[in-house]
């Protein structure tokens, strides 16, 4: 017991060696009033906690400032915030005042960092299952953390080196002071000189500096024992001694009053820290009291200390309850992640939803406070295992689509090669359709591996842009020519309106054919001006109608002109549509002819049909008309196919 040992050391003793403090403490415990053994243990526990902390802070006075720095719940902070807190502490606070904070930050940061790296490693192996490359991942935030943590360790090493050099010297000084105190009891020495020497020793002790914490209590107890011995054995001025005892008693009573006030303080940690300081003052700065008050005053102080300790234990119990609630929350989060690791989805968009859910649960896990220390490692391991299993489950899906993405990459590379091959083509009429088809094919191909996506797209886009920029330039050159052709055709259209047939079939037909050739020779007009072709065709139709041509010849000449216009427009889609239309017309006519011939057969087999009646004759006439029309359509199809072959 801290003060119990000190105040009761003034019992008369003959021994003056360093073990007196321990001997007297044993005797004091023997004469104490009977107390329940449990109560003694609990009271001693409360005193021991304060004594151990004070001994540590006495060794290094910079530790006293640590209580002024709030201890955050570092487990709930992000890695970025943890590094910011570390930087702030290392840059602005004394190195030993932040050691607990730094170690908590280190533990929280490395837990999150190791988990992060494990995930990145799993992603790497999932994306590169056949790779023999060693996994590497540069995380700038880890480098920043290492920088500040190394600075902290360097500062701590410098501090300890300086501290150790002083502790040994200070211990030797204090032990020497104790030895001088032993020699003060000398009846042959003048009392004035003795008192002067005693006061000098007390002042030297006060300024002697820190000593190792493992020597702290033993050295302090010996010092106080010999101080009390000096009071009790020397024939001092009793009045002066009693005044000193009275003053010391008053100071200790004030401390007791203050401790009673601290018991009402709402901030229990703050109150306990002040109690710790009061113990230090009681022990180090206030001298002994008279023998009759020593046990009583100390028992009051230690009983109040026990009450404060009990209040603090209630706070700790509350904290433990909160930690238990946090454990339940974290276990629920782990269970949710485990469940998500069993739900199979078959689309990338669905996996993005699942990944987002797990990420939200991860953030919730990290933002939930501490759990009981005895289950912290197991909880963390269960969390990492749940996330790892989810990632493995997710990666199995992406392994399957990895093959498909590589196949898509091969397809896109083939289109890139084809686009590069055609980008400088001068045959714009044929190449433009191919390039447009290439672009359509590109859109139909799915995703490629992310690391190649930008590169292959950039190559494809560059080749297409190169070609279509050239096409645009070429069209700009032709636009002027096409507008000139339009102006010429517009003028020609006006002149042909005045053309009149002379009534001679061959001459008129040749004249019409010449007009057609002249019109073609004027060139191609802009797409937006193609209505002029329709006006010309109407004039031709009127001229053909005036000619004494057969319907077939007239129809074929019109068709030839139409096909030639479509061919010049390079519109393969319209040509193909025309071909489909003709084929359907041929099929329709063939079906109608077949049906009409069946009807004739029916009438021919009728027993009463001695001769063909008017109905049969009408049917035969229709068959002839349909066959003539069929020949015309077949001729059109032949011309169209010949055009395609050319």
C-alpha positions in Angstrom: 0.0 0.0 0.0 1.4 3.3 -1.1 0.8 5.7 1.8 0.1 3.1 4.3 3.7 2.0 3.9 5.0 5.6 4.1 3.0 7.0 7.1 3.5 4.0 9.3 7.2 3.8 8.8 7.8 6.0 11.9 7.5 3.1 14.3 10.7 2.8 16.3 13.2 0.6 14.6 16.9 0.0 15.0 17.5 -1.1 11.4 18.6 1.6 8.9 19.2 -0.5 5.8 17.2 -0.4 2.5 14.9 -3.2 3.6 13.4 -1.3 6.5 10.4 -0.1 4.4 9.4 -3.7 3.6 9.8 -4.8 7.2 7.7 -2.0 8.6 5.0 -2.5 5.9 4.7 -6.1 7.1 4.3 -5.0 10.7 1.7 -2.4 9.8 -0.4 -4.9 8.0 -0.3 -7.1 11.1 -1.7 -4.3 13.4 -4.4 -3.2 11.0 -8.0 -3.6 12.1 -9.5 -6.9 10.8 -11.0 -6.5 7.3 -12.5 -9.0 5.0 -9.8 -10.5 2.8 -11.7 -9.8 -0.4 -12.0 -6.1 0.6 -8.3 -5.9 1.3 -7.5 -7.4 -2.1 -9.8 -5.1 -3.9 -8.5 -2.0 -2.1 -4.9 -3.1 -2.8 -5.8 -3.6 -6.5 -7.0 0.0 -6.7 -3.9 1.3 -5.1 -1.6 -0.9 -7.1 -3.0 0.5 -10.4 -2.3 4.0 -9.4 1.1 3.2 -8.0 2.2 1.3 -11.1 1.0 4.2 -13.4 2.7 6.8 -11.2 5.9 4.8 -11.2 5.9 4.6 -15.0 5.2 8.3 -15.3 7.9 9.2 -12.8 10.4 7.3 -15.0 9.4 9.4 -18.0 7.6 12.6 -17.3 6.5 13.0 -20.9 4.0 10.2 -20.2 2.0 12.6 -18.0 0.8 14.5 -21.1 -0.7 11.4 -22.7 -3.9 11.8 -20.8 -4.6 15.1 -22.6 -4.7 13.4 -26.0 -8.1 11.8 -26.7 -7.9 8.1 -27.6 -10.1 7.7 -30.7 -11.9 4.5 -31.7 -9.3 3.9 -34.4 -10.8 0.6 -35.6 -13.7 2.5 -37.1 -11.6 4.9 -39.1 -10.6 4.5 -42.8 -6.9 3.9 -43.7 -6.7 7.5 -45.1 -7.9 8.9 -41.8 -5.6 6.7 -39.8 -2.6 8.0 -41.7 -3.7 11.6 -41.1 -4.1 10.9 -37.4 -0.6 9.3 -37.2 0.9 12.2 -39.1 -0.8 14.7 -36.7 0.4 12.9 -33.6 4.0 12.3 -34.7 4.4 15.9 -35.9 2.8 17.7 -32.9 3.1 15.6 -29.7 5.8 14.2 -27.5 6.9 10.8 -28.6 6.1 8.9 -25.3 2.8 10.7 -24.9 1.4 9.1 -28.1 2.8 5.5 -27.9 -0.5 3.9 -27.0 -2.2 5.9 -29.7 0.4 5.0 -32.3 0.2 1.3 -31.5 -3.6 1.4 -31.8 -3.4 3.2 -35.1 -0.8 0.7 -36.3 -2.9 -2.3 -35.4 -6.0 -0.8 -37.1 -4.2 0.3 -40.2 -2.3 -3.0 -40.8 -5.5 -5.1 -40.3 -7.3 -3.1 -43.0 -4.2 -3.0 -45.2 -3.5 -6.7 -45.1 -7.2 -7.4 -45.8 -7.0 -5.0 -48.8 -3.9 -6.6 -50.2 -5.3 -10.1 -49.8 -8.3 -9.0 -51.9 -6.1 -7.5 -54.6 -4.0 -10.6 -54.7 -7.1 -12.8 -55.2 -8.2 -10.5 -58.0 -4.8 -10.7 -59.7 -4.8 -14.5 -59.6 -8.5 -14.6 -60.8 -7.7 -12.4 -63.8 -4.4 -14.1 -64.6 -4.9 -17.8 -63.7 -2.1 -19.0 -65.9 0.4 -16.2 -65.1 3.7 -17.0 -63.5 4.4 -13.4 -62.6 4.7 -12.7 -58.9 1.9 -10.5 -57.5 2.9 -6.9 -56.8 0.8 -4.0 -55.8 2.0 -0.5 -55.0 -0.2 1.3 -52.4 1.0 4.9 -51.9 -0.9 5.2 -48.6 1.2 2.3 -47.1 4.4 4.1 -48.0 3.1 7.2 -46.3 2.1 5.2 -43.2 5.6 3.6 -43.1 7.2 7.1 -43.4 5.5 8.5 -40.3 5.7 5.3 -38.3 9.5 5.1 -39.0 9.8 8.7 -37.9 7.9 7.8 -34.6 10.3 4.9 -34.0 13.4 7.0 -34.6 12.1 9.7 -32.2 11.3 7.0 -29.6 14.8 5.5 -29.9 16.4 8.9 -29.5 14.2 9.6 -26.5 15.0 6.3 -24.8 18.7 6.7 -25.4 18.7 10.0 -23.7 16.4 8.8 -20.9 18.5 5.7 -20.1 21.6 7.8 -19.7 19.8 10.0 -17.1 17.9 7.3 -15.1 21.0 5.5 -13.9 22.7 8.7 -12.8 19.5 9.9 -11.0 19.1 6.6 -9.2 22.7 6.9 -7.9 22.0 10.4 -6.7 18.8 9.4 -4.8 20.4 6.4 -3.2 23.3 8.6 -2.0 20.7 11.0 -0.5 19.1 8.1 1.3 22.5 7.1 2.7 23.1 10.7 3.9 19.7 10.7 5.6 20.7 7.6 7.6 23.8 9.5 8.9 21.8 12.5 10.1 20.9 10.9 13.4 24.0 12.0 15.2 23.7 13.2 18.8 27.1 14.9 18.7 26.1 17.2 15.8 24.7 20.6 16.4 20.9 20.5 15.9 21.0 23.7 13.7 23.6 22.1 11.4 21.6 18.9 11.3 18.4 20.7 10.3 20.2 22.7 7.7 21.7 19.5 6.2 18.2 17.8 6.4 16.6 20.7 4.4 19.4 20.6 1.8 18.9 16.8 1.3 15.1 17.4 0.8 15.8 20.0 -1.8 18.4 17.8 -3.6 15.8 15.0 -3.5 13.2 17.2 -5.0 15.5 18.1 -8.0 17.1 14.7 -8.4 15.1 13.7 -11.5 13.5 10.5 -12.8 14.6 7.0 -11.9 13.8 3.5 -13.3 10.2 2.6 -12.6 11.1 -0.8 -11.1 13.2 1.0 -8.4 10.6 3.8 -7.8 8.6 2.4 -4.9 11.5 0.8 -3.1 13.6 4.0 -3.2 10.7 6.3 -2.3 9.8 4.1 0.6 13.3 4.1 2.0 13.5 7.8 1.6 10.3 8.4 3.5 11.2 5.9 6.1 14.3 7.8 7.0 12.6 11.1 6.8 10.0 9.9 9.4 12.9 8.3 11.4 14.5 11.7 11.5 11.3 13.3 12.9 10.8 10.6 15.5 14.2 10.0 16.8 15.8 13.4 16.9 15.2 15.7 19.8 13.7 18.4 17.6 11.8 21.3 18.7 8.5 19.5 19.5 6.4 22.7 18.7 8.0 23.1 15.3 7.6 19.4 14.6 3.9 19.5 15.6 3.3 22.5 13.4 4.8 20.6 10.5 2.7 17.5 11.3 -0.4 19.8 11.5 0.4 21.4 8.1 0.9 18.0 6.5 -2.4 16.8 8.0 -4.3 19.8 6.7 -2.9 19.2 3.2 -3.9 15.6 3.2 -7.3 16.4 4.5 -7.7 18.9 1.6 -6.8 16.1 -0.8 -9.4 13.8 0.8 -12.1 16.6 0.4 -11.1 16.9 -3.2 -11.3 13.1 -3.8 -14.8 13.2 -2.3 -15.7 15.9 -4.9 -14.2 13.8 -7.6 -16.5 11.0 -6.8 -19.3 13.2 -8.1 -17.5 14.0 -11.3 -19.4 12.8 -14.5 -16.2 12.3 -16.5 -14.9 9.3 -14.6 -11.6 9.0 -16.6 -10.9 12.6 -15.9 -11.6 12.2 -12.2 -9.4 9.1 -12.1 -6.5 10.9 -13.7 -6.7 13.7 -11.1 -6.9 11.1 -8.4 -3.6 9.7 -9.8 -2.0 13.1 -9.5 -3.3 13.5 -5.9 -1.6 10.2 -5.0 1.6 11.5 -6.4 1.3 14.8 -4.4 0.4 12.8 -1.3 3.5 10.7 -1.6 6.0 13.0 -3.1 5.2 16.5 -1.9 3.5 16.2 1.5 5.5 15.1 4.5 4.4 12.8 7.3 1.7 13.4 9.9 1.7 12.6 13.6 1.5 8.9 14.5 -2.0 9.2 16.0 -3.4 10.3 12.6 -1.4 8.2 10.2 -3.6 5.1 10.0 -6.8 7.1 10.1 -5.9 9.6 7.4 -4.5 6.9 5.1 -7.5 4.6 5.5 -9.8 7.5 4.5 -7.7 8.2 1.4 -7.4 4.5 0.4 -11.2 3.9 1.0 -12.1 6.9 -1.3 -9.6 5.5 -3.8 -11.4 2.2 -3.7 -14.7 3.9 -4.4 -13.3 5.7 -7.4 -11.9 2.4 -8.6 -15.3 0.8 -8.3 -16.9 3.6 -10.3 -14.3 3.2 -13.0 -15.0 -0.6 -13.0 -18.7 0.2 -13.7 -17.6 2.4 -16.6 -15.4 -0.4 -17.9 -18.4 -2.8 -17.5 -20.5 -0.5 -19.6 -17.7 -0.4 -22.2 -17.6 -4.2 -22.2 -21.4 -4.2 -22.8 -20.9 -1.9 -25.7 -18.2 -4.1 -27.0 -20.6 -7.1 -26.8 -23.2 -5.2 -28.8 -20.5 -4.4 -31.4 -19.6 -8.1 -31.5 -23.3 -9.0 -32.2 -23.4 -6.4 -35.0 -20.2 -7.6 -36.6 -21.3 -11.2 -36.4 -24.6 -10.2 -38.2 -22.5 -8.5 -40.9 -20.3 -11.5 -41.3 -23.4 -13.7 -41.7 -24.8 -11.4 -44.4 -21.5 -11.6 -46.3 -21.5 -15.4 -46.0 -25.0 -15.5 -47.4 -24.1 -13.3 -50.4 -21.3 -15.8 -51.0 -23.8 -18.5 -51.8 -26.2 -16.5 -54.1 -25.4 -17.4 -57.7 -26.0 -14.7 -60.4 -25.2 -15.0 -64.0 -24.7 -11.4 -65.3 -22.0 -8.8 -64.8 -24.7 -6.2 -63.9 -26.0 -8.5 -61.2 -22.5 -9.1 -59.8 -22.0 -5.4 -59.6 -25.0 -5.2 -57.3 -23.7 -8.0 -55.1 -20.2 -6.4 -55.0 -21.8 -3.1 -53.9 -23.7 -4.9 -51.1 -20.5 -6.5 -49.8 -18.7 -3.2 -50.0 -21.4 -1.6 -47.9 -21.2 -4.4 -45.4 -17.4 -4.0 -45.2 -17.7 -0.3 -44.5 -20.3 -1.1 -41.8 -18.0 -3.7 -40.3 -15.1 -1.2 -40.1 -17.2 1.6 -38.7 -18.6 -0.6 -35.9 -16.5 -0.1 -32.7 -14.3 -2.5 -30.7 -15.3 -6.0 -29.7 -14.1 -7.8 -26.6 -10.3 -8.3 -26.8 -10.6 -12.1 -26.3 -12.7 -12.5 -29.5 -11.1 -9.8 -31.5 -8.8 -12.0 -33.5 -11.5 -14.7 -34.1 -14.0 -12.0 -35.3 -11.5 -10.5 -37.6 -10.6 -13.9 -39.0 -14.2 -14.8 -39.6 -14.8 -11.5 -41.4 -11.8 -12.0 -43.7 -12.8 -15.6 -44.4 -16.4 -14.5 -45.3 -15.1 -11.8 -47.7 -12.5 -14.2 -49.1 -15.2 -16.8 -49.8 -17.4 -14.2 -51.5 -14.5 -13.1 -53.7 -13.7 -16.7 -54.6 -17.3 -17.3 -55.5 -17.4 -14.1 -57.6 -14.1 -14.8 -59.3 -15.3 -18.2 -60.5 -17.9 -16.3 -62.5 -15.3 -14.0 -64.0 -13.0 -16.8 -64.8 -15.7 -18.2 -67.1 -16.2 -15.0 -68.9 -12.5 -14.4 -69.1 -12.3 -16.9 -71.9 -15.2 -15.2 -73.7 -13.5 -11.8 -73.3 -10.3 -13.1 -74.8 -12.3 -14.5 -77.8 -13.9 -11.0 -78.1 -10.4 -9.5 -78.1 -9.3 -11.7 -80.9 -12.4 -10.7 -82.9 -11.9 -7.0 -82.4 -8.2 -7.3 -83.2 -9.3 -8.9 -86.5 -11.6 -6.0 -87.2 -8.8 -3.5 -86.4 -6.5 -5.3 -88.9 -9.2 -5.2 -91.5 -9.9 -1.5 -90.9 -6.2 -0.7 -91.1 -6.0 -2.6 -94.4 -8.9 -0.6 -95.9 -8.3 2.8 -94.4 -6.2 4.1 -97.4 -8.4 2.5 -100.1 -9.3 4.7 -103.1 -12.3 2.6 -104.0 -14.7 4.6 -101.9 -17.8 3.2 -103.5 -17.0 -0.4 -102.5 -15.0 0.3 -99.3 -17.5 2.6 -97.5 -20.1 -0.1 -97.2 -17.5 -2.5 -95.9 -16.2 0.0 -93.3 -19.8 0.6 -92.1 -20.3 -3.1 -91.8 -17.1 -3.4 -89.8 -18.4 -0.8 -87.4 -21.7 -2.7 -87.0 -19.8 -5.9 -86.4 -17.7 -4.1 -83.7 -20.9 -3.1 -81.8 -22.1 -6.7 -81.7 -18.9 -8.0 -80.0 -19.0 -8.1 -76.2 -16.5 -6.9 -73.6 -12.7 -7.5 -73.8 -10.3 -7.7 -70.9 -10.1 -4.3 -69.2 -6.4 -3.8 -69.6 -6.7 -4.1 -73.5 -10.0 -2.3 -73.9 -8.7 1.3 -74.3 -5.9 0.2 -76.5 -7.9 -1.8 -79.0 -10.6 0.8 -79.2 -8.1 3.6 -79.8 -6.6 1.6 -82.7 -10.0 0.8 -84.2 -11.2 4.4 -83.9 -8.1 5.8 -85.4 -8.4 3.5 -88.5 -12.1 4.3 -89.0 -11.6 8.1 -88.5 -8.7 8.0 -91.0 -10.9 6.4 -93.7 -14.0 8.5 -93.1 -12.0 11.7 -93.0 -10.6 10.8 -96.4 -14.2 10.0 -97.6 -15.4 13.3 -96.4 -12.6 15.1 -98.2 -13.4 13.1 -101.4 -17.1 13.9 -101.1 -16.3 17.6 -100.7 -14.5 17.4 -104.1 -17.4 15.6 -105.8 -20.0 18.0 -104.4 -18.9 20.8 -106.7 -18.9 18.4 -109.7 -22.4 17.0 -108.7 -23.8 20.6 -108.3 -22.5 21.4 -111.8 -24.1 18.2 -113.1 -27.4 19.3 -111.5 -27.3 22.7 -113.1 -26.7 21.1 -116.5 -29.5 18.5 -116.1 -31.8 21.3 -115.0 -31.1 23.2 -118.2 -31.3 20.0 -120.3 -34.7 19.2 -118.7 -36.1 22.4 -119.9 -34.8 21.8 -123.5 -36.2 18.2 -123.7 -39.7 19.5 -122.8 -39.7 21.1 -126.3 -38.8 17.8 -128.0 -41.4 16.4 -130.4 -41.6 13.0 -132.1 -41.7 13.1 -135.9 -43.8 10.0 -136.3 -41.1 7.7 -137.7 -40.7 4.8 -135.2 -37.0 4.1 -135.6 -35.9 7.7 -135.8 -38.0 8.6 -132.8 -36.7 5.6 -130.8 -33.1 6.5 -131.6 -33.8 10.1 -130.6 -35.2 9.1 -127.2 -32.2 6.8 -126.7 -29.8 9.6 -127.5 -31.6 11.9 -125.0 -31.0 9.1 -122.4 -27.3 8.9 -123.2 -27.0 12.7 -123.1 -28.7 12.8 -119.7 -26.3 10.1 -118.3 -23.3 11.9 -119.7 -24.1 15.0 -117.6 -23.0 13.1 -114.5 -24.3 12.3 -111.0 -26.3 15.0 -109.1 -26.2 15.5 -105.2 -28.4 13.1 -103.2 -30.6 16.0 -102.1 -31.2 16.9 -105.8 -32.1 13.4 -107.1 -35.7 14.5 -107.6 -34.6 15.8 -111.0 -34.2 12.2 -112.1 -37.8 11.5 -111.5 -38.8 14.5 -113.6 -36.7 13.2 -116.5 -38.2 9.7 -116.2 -41.8 11.2 -116.4 -40.8 12.9 -119.7 -39.4 9.6 -121.0 -42.6 7.7 -120.0 -44.7 10.2 -121.9 -42.4 9.8 -125.0 -42.5 6.0 -124.8 -46.3 6.1 -124.5 -46.4 8.0 -127.8 -44.1 5.4 -129.6 -45.7 2.4 -131.3 -43.6 0.0 -129.2 -44.8 -3.2 -127.8 -45.7 -3.1 -124.1 -42.7 -5.4 -123.3 -40.2 -3.2 -125.2 -41.5 -0.1 -123.6 -41.4 -1.7 -120.2 -37.9 -3.0 -120.6 -36.5 0.4 -121.7 -38.0 2.0 -118.7 -36.6 -0.7 -116.5 -33.1 -0.4 -118.0 -33.1 3.3 -117.3 -34.3 2.7 -113.7 -31.6 0.1 -113.0 -28.9 2.2 -114.5 -29.9 5.1 -112.2 -29.8 2.8 -109.1 -26.5 1.4 -110.2 -25.0 4.8 -110.5 -26.2 5.7 -107.0 -24.2 2.8 -105.5 -27.2 1.9 -103.4 -26.9 -1.8 -103.1 -29.8 -2.0 -100.7 -32.3 -0.6 -103.3 -30.9 -2.9 -106.0 -31.3 -5.9 -103.7 -34.9 -4.8 -102.9 -35.6 -4.5 -106.6 -34.3 -8.0 -107.1 -36.5 -9.4 -104.3 -39.6 -7.6 -105.7 -39.0 -9.1 -109.2 -38.6 -12.6 -107.9 -41.8 -12.3 -105.9 -43.6 -11.1 -109.1 -42.3 -14.0 -111.1 -43.5 -16.4 -108.3 -47.0 -14.8 -108.3 -47.3 -15.0 -112.1 -46.2 -18.7 -112.1 -48.8 -19.5 -109.5 -51.5 -17.7 -111.3 -50.6 -19.5 -114.6 -50.6 -22.8 -112.8 -54.0 -22.2 -111.4 -55.4 -21.1 -114.7 -54.0 -24.1 -116.5 -55.6 -26.3 -113.8 -58.9 -24.7 -114.5 -58.6 -25.4 -118.3 -57.9 -29.0 -117.4 -61.0 -29.2 -115.3 -63.2 -27.9 -118.2 -61.5 -30.2 -120.7 -62.4 -33.2 -118.6 -66.0 -32.3 -118.3 -68.2 -34.7 -120.3 -70.5 -32.0 -121.5 -67.6 -29.8 -122.8 -68.0 -30.7 -126.5 -66.4 -27.5 -127.5 -64.7 -24.6 -125.7 -67.1 -22.1 -124.4 -66.5 -18.4 -123.7 -65.2 -19.0 -120.2 -62.5 -21.4 -121.5 -61.5 -18.9 -124.1 -61.2 -16.1 -121.6 -59.0 -18.3 -119.4 -56.7 -19.1 -122.3 -56.5 -15.4 -123.1 -55.4 -14.7 -119.4 -52.9 -17.4 -119.6 -51.3 -15.8 -122.6 -51.2 -12.4 -121.0 -49.7 -13.7 -117.8 -47.0 -15.6 -119.8 -46.1 -12.5 -121.7 -45.8 -10.6 -118.5 -43.8 -13.4 -117.0 -41.3 -13.2 -119.8 -40.9 -9.5 -119.2 -40.2 -10.0 -115.5 -37.7 -12.8 -116.2 -35.9 -10.6 -118.6 -35.7 -7.9 -115.9 -34.3 -10.4 -113.5 -31.7 -11.5 -116.0 -30.6 -7.9 -116.6 -30.4 -7.3 -112.9 -28.3 -10.4 -112.3 -26.0 -9.5 -115.2 -25.5 -6.1 -113.6 -24.5 -7.8 -110.3 -22.0 -10.0 -112.1 -20.4 -7.0 -113.7 
